[in-house]
């Protein structure tokens, strides 16, 4: 007869597998991670004794099972001469350790290469690291709430996890003079863009000006440079002109225009707006603006 102490949750699982799925005692033992003998003991000493009982709720049924389960655990076994409860108190309980004070947090790891803007990208968001690690390979450990960056097994940065497509930059990670530590500078990017064409130059300027720090615009500008190598400067200039006409100064906009071939389609001139004609049935914007300031009489 098995010496393992049976628990209430095991009994509930045995009941469910036996009566809902119709499994054998060996299949139940494998599903519950217990010996087949324990399943037979539960069926003979608990389930069989309750087969003629009628219950009208889970509470009374659990109470009846609890009484029989306690009696089974206190019943001395023939071979060992002691009960399961005595063996548990003598062998298992002294070896038990307290549960951790903090809940286990699932974390994921990712290898990243630090870009020239001293940021690493994780699921679309950019996180800063010390600028001295530009082009170095780092390990990123991130959970639901935090993100940590390790370089040679040493933590070099920590951020609160974010899920937008923006950037998290720590002031201490920025160099005092970017020209001394980075290959690219805003002026160099603008000079390159102006060589492609005026629209490309204007787009790069707007990208750099739209960031809190110009260095955070390096990544999209370098991406636009890569598009020029792939599609050619002529197509890139046309795509940048179309992006400026749309008012969307973003790398993704330029890339989508080139991918769809919209840069080959001539830009249509913007339609001139005509004034609204005067008519008794046309009340205009002033009427609705005044109506919103008045309270509903109802």
N, C-alpha and C positions, 0 to 999 in steps of 0.2 A: 504494500500500500504506500503511495507516495507520501513523502514527509513535508511537502511544500504547503504552506498555509494558504488557504483559499480566501480570496477577497470578494467583497460584495460586487465590485465592478466586473470581476471575472464571471461570477454567477449570472449577472445580467447579460453579458456577452454570450455565454453558453446558451442561455434561454433563447436569445434572438437567433443565433445560428442554427439551433436545433429545430425551432418551430417555424421560423420564417423562411429559412433556406433549406431545411431538411438535410443538413450535413451529418455525416457519420461522426462517431466520437473521435476517430483519428484525424479527420479533417478539421474538426473543431479544435482539437489539441494543437494542430499546426497553426491555425489562424490565431489562437490565443497565446501561443508561445508557452504552452504548459504541456506536461506529460499526458499521454492518453489515459493513464490511471486516474489522474485528477478529474478528468471529465467523467469517467465512469463513477467515481465516488460521488461527484455532485449530482449525477443523475439518479443514483440509487438512494442516497441518504437525504436528498433535499427534494428533487423534482418528483421522484416516485411517491414520496410521502404526501405531496401536495396535489396529486393527480385527481383526487376526488373532492378537493376543496373548490368553492366558487367565490371569486373575488369581484367586487364591484368598483374597484379603483386600484391605482398603483400603490397608494399608501398602505392599505391593509396587506397587499401582496408582498411588498418589500418588508413589512414588519414580520410577516410569517417566515419569509426566507431568512431574515436576520436571526431569528430565534434558532432555526435549524442550523444555520451556518455557525453560530457561536457554539452550539452543542457539538457539531462536527469537529471544529478546531480544538475543543476541549476534550474530545474523546481519545483515550490512549490507543495507540496503534499496537497491533499484536507483535510485530517483529522488534520494534524499538522499545516498547513498554512505556513510552511517554507520548504526550499529545503534540499536535502541531504547534499549538500556542507556546508550550514550554520550549520547544526547539527554537521557535522564533525569538523568544526572550533570551535564550542562552547563546545562540549563534548569530542571528541576523541583526538584532537590535544593537549590540555593541559595535558592530561594524558599520552601522549607518552613519552618514555624515550629513551635517545640516545643508539645506538648500542654499544656493547663492543668494546674497542679499539683493543683487540686481538681476533683472531679467536678461536672458541671453539675447543679443542683438545680431541679427544676420547681416553680414558685411560681404561686399563684393570687391574684387581686386582687378586692377586694370593697369597695363603698361602704357605710358604716354611719353611723348617727346615734347620737351618744352619749346614753344615757338619763340620767334624773335621778339614777340611782344610780352615775353615772360609769363605766358598763360598756358594752361593745359585745358583741353576740352573734354568734358565728360557729359555725354547725353545732351549735347547741344549747348551747354552752359560753360562759360570760361571762368577758370579759377586761377588767381595769380600765385606765383611762387617767387622766391628771391631771384632777382635779375641775374645773379651770378650763374644760375643754372640754365641759361639759354642754350638750347640744342642738346641738353643732357637728357638721358632717359631716366624717368622716375616711375615709382610705383604709387598708384592711387588706391586708397581704401575708402569706400564710401558706403554709408548706410542710408536709411530713410531721412535722418536728421543732420548728419555731419559728413564731412569729407576731409580726409587727411592725405597729405602728400609725403612720401618717403624717398630719400635719396641715400643710397648705400646704407640701408637699414636705420637711417636717422630721420625723424620727422622734421620736415622743413617748413610745412605750412598746414594750416587747419582752417576750414571754412564751414559755415552753416550751409547745408545742402539746399540748393535752389533748383527749380524745374523750368524756369523760363529760358529764353534764348538771349540772355544778356550776359553781363560779366560781373564777377565779384573780385574787386581789386583792393588789396591792403596797401596803404601808403608806404609802409616800411619795405615792401617788396620792390618799390620803384627806385631806379638809380637817380642820383643827383644830377648827373649829366648823361642823357641818353646817347649822345653822339660818341661818347668815349667807350660805350659798352655795347652798342648795337650797330649792325651793319647797315640797316636802313634808317633813314630819318625822314620826317615829313617833307623837307625841301627836296630830298632826292626822289621821293615818290612823285611829287608834283612835277618835277622836271621831266621824269620819265613819261608821265601821263601827257604832258603838253607836247612831247615829241610825237605821240600817237595822234593827237588832235585836240582842238579846243574843248570839245564836248567831254572827252575823257579826262582832260585836266580839270574841268569844272566839276565833274562827278567826284574825282578823288579829293578835291578840296572840300566839297560838301561832306564827304564821308569822314574826313579827319576833323572837321569842325563840329560834327554832330556828336562826337564822343567827349566824355568828361576829360579824358586824357588822349592826346593825339596818338600815342603808342597803341591804344586799343583799336585804332583803325588800320593798323598794319596788316592784320590778317585779311580783311576783305580787299584791301588794295593789292596785296600780293596775289590774291585769287584772281583779281581782274587782270593783273599782269600775265598770269598763267593762261587766262582765256585768250589774250592777244597772241601768245605763242601757238595756241591750238587753232584759232579761227582766223588769225591774221589781223593786222592793225586796221585795215579798212572796215572790216565787219565789226570790229570792236568799237570803232568810232561811231558807226551808225547805231549800234546797240546802245551806247552811252547817250547818244542824242535822243533816242526814243525813251530811255529811262528818265532823262531830264524832263522830257515833255510830259511824261506820266507823273512827275513829281515823286518818283520812288528811287532815291539814291541808295541802292542796296546792291550788293554783289549777286544775290539770288535773282533779282530782277534782270540784271544784265545777262546772267547765265541762262535764264529761261527764255529771254528774247533770242539769244544765239541758238539755243537748242531747237526752238520752234521755227527758226528762220525768219522771224519777224523783222530782223534788221534789213532784209532785202526788200521789204514792202515800204514804199514811200510814205513819209509822214503826211497826214492830211492836215491842211491848215485849220486852225481852231475857228469854229463857227462864231460869227459875231452875234452877240446877244441883242435882240431888238426890244425896245421898251414895250411894256404891257399897254395895250390900247385902253382908252378910257371908255367905260361902258357901265351902265347902271347895275348890271349883274356881276361885275367884277369888283370886288371890294378891296383887294390888295393886301399886302402884308401888314400895313398899319392897323387895319381893322382887327385882324386876329391877334396882333400884339396887345391891343387894348383889351380884347376880350379875355385874355389869359390873366390880366391883372384884376379883373372884377370877380367877385365871389359868385358862386352859383346860387341864384335866389331860391332854388329848391332846398 
